[in-house]
Amino acid sequence: MLDQHDPLSGPTGAHRPGPGQAVYGISVAAELAGMGAHSLRLYEQHGLVTPARSTGGTRRYSDDDLARLARIAALAGQGINLAAIARILALEDANTALEDANAALRVSNAALTAERDRHRDTP
């Protein structure tokens, strides 16, 4: 039977943290990312990944951080240096932000167009 007070068990027993929720310590994150903890520290020093910190200062990584580490590893595996990886990630982040803003503008534009059309149809 599920413990109703256990934060890891939801109604179906399959509750997981959201992709942005920092829950993994550095050793677990390193294992999940398939690299050493020293690599994670190096990537943090170069600003490639910014893990959250617990109140005690311990690094905490999220699934989003793990995905970013996988991207870093893929780029490094292609022989790209850390400075170039930083630039690539910055451009990818900017592109994602622009795509999100563009999608929001499309939704807003559609709502404004619908509102305009409603006003045109009323006598």
N, C-alpha and C positions, 0 to 999 in steps of 0.2 A: 504494500500500500504506500502511496506517496505521502511524504511529510508535507503538510500544508504550509509549514513555516520554512521549508527549505527553499532558498532563493534560486537554486538550480533546477528545481523540479516545478514545472508549470502544470497546468491541467492535464497535459498529455505526457508529462515527464520528459519532454524533449526541449525544454527552454535552453536557449543559448544566448550569450551576450551579443549585442548588436555589433556590426562590423567596425564601428568606431569606438567601442568600449574597450579601454585599455585594461587587460586582465592578465597578460602573460609576463612573467618575469623574464629577465634576459636569458637565462639558461634554457627555458622552455621555448622562447621565441627563436633563439639560435638553432635549437634542434628542429623546430617546425620549419624554419627557413632553410635548413640544410647548410648552415655555415657556423663558424665559430663566434663566440661572444666577442672576441677581439675585433672581428669584422663589423659587428653591430656598433661597437664603440667608435671605430674608425669612421663609419658612415655617419654617425651622429656628429663627430668632430667636424666633418666636412659639410654638415648641414643637409645631408641627403635624407635623413629620417630624424624625426623629433618625437621620441616616445614621451608619453605622459610620465609624470613622477608621482609617486605616492607621497603621503604627508611626511614620511621618513626619508624621502629622496630617492627611493628605489625606482629604477626604470620599469615602466609597464607598457607593454606593446599590445596593440589591437590587431584584429584581422586586417584592417586597412594598412597598418604598418607592415604586416607580413606580406601583403600583396605588393607594397612598395619595395620591400626588400627583394622579392622575387624579380621585380622589374630591374632593380639595381644589379642583381646577380646576372640576369640575362644580358644586360648592356656590358657589364664587366667581362662576361664570357665572350663577347664579341671583340674584346681588346680595347674597349673605350676607357679612357682614363677618368678619374674621379671628377675632375673639373668639367669635362665634357658631359659626364653623366648628370652633374648638378644642373648644367644648362638645359639638357634634354628634359629632365624632370620639371624644371621651371616652365619650359615651353609647353609641356604636356599639361601641367597644372593650369596654366593660363588658358590653354585651349579648352580644357574642361569647363573652366569658369565661364568662358565666352559661350560655349555650347549651352550651359545651364541658363545663362542670361538670355540667350536667343530663344530658348524654349519658353521661358517665362514671358518674353515679349510676344511670342506667337499666341500664347494663351490669353494675354491681355488684349492683344489686337482682335482676336476672335470674339472676346466678350464685348469690346467696344463696337465692333461691326454688328454684332447681334443687337446690341442696344440701339445703335443708329437705325438699323432696319426696323426695329419695333416702333421707333418714333416716326419713321417714314410711313408706316402702314396705318398709324392712327390718324383719324380725321381731325 
